[in-house]
Amino acid sequence: MDEPDASEVRSPSELIDTRIAELGDWRGRMLAHVRTLIHQAHPDIVEEWKWRGVPVWEHAGQICTGETYKAVVKLTFAKGAALDDPKGLFNSSLDGNVRRAIDIREGDEIDSTAFQSLVRAAIALNVASRKSKAKPAAT
């Protein structure tokens, strides 16, 4: 199988842009909105495109994914079970040991401040996890 040439390879950000445009409805607008909130929460967010078409936002590890379904935009936080959620944004995958998700339906609004706090908390958890793994073993 031929490898695509460099002009055919698109960045994850370009692929996310395309997904938003292709949706062309409330889901695209919501995905674009939460994407903006994520980038506003921290300047060093990295966008990835994984699992054949899922936007992923990372900083020192995965923060969350942005999946789109017919009835919801689902934001799944990789380590959501370990995060404080005082505003109760998590409303899906609540029984899992690790992940938590926010399902946003048409007409729903998201508390921008609370959402950005979750994003920052996920980043802090990722950074702390990396630091604890990097500590030298006691002698």
C-alpha positions, 0 to 999 in steps of 0.5 A, a space after each residue: 500500500 502506498 504511503 500518502 505524500 506530505 501534502 495529503 497528511 493533515 494535522 490533528 487540528 485540521 482533522 478536527 476542523 473538518 469534523 466540525 464542518 462536516 457535522 454542520 449542526 448543533 453537534 459541530 457548534 458544541 464541539 467547536 465551543 468546548 474545543 475553544 474552552 479547552 484551549 482557553 483553559 491552558 495554553 499548551 493543550 495538544 490536539 490529537 486524532 485517534 481511534 479512526 476519528 476521535 478528537 483528543 486533547 492532551 497535556 502531560 497525558 490525555 485530558 478528554 475526548 470529544 466524541 459525537 453521536 446522533 443525540 450527544 456530544 460526549 466529552 470523556 475525561 480519561 481520569 475523571 473519577 479522580 477529579 472533583 466535580 463540584 458543579 456536577 458536570 459529569 453525567 455519564 459513565 459514573 460507575 466506571 473506576 477511571 473515566 467520567 463523561 459529560 453528555 451534552 444534548 441539543 439545547 444544553 449549555 455547559 458551565 464554561 467556568 466549571 468545565 475549564 476547572 475540570 480541564 485544569 484539574 485533569 492537567 494537574 493530575 496528569 502532571 502530578 502523575 508524571 512527576 511521581 513516576 519520575 522520582 528516583 527510587 529511594 536507596 
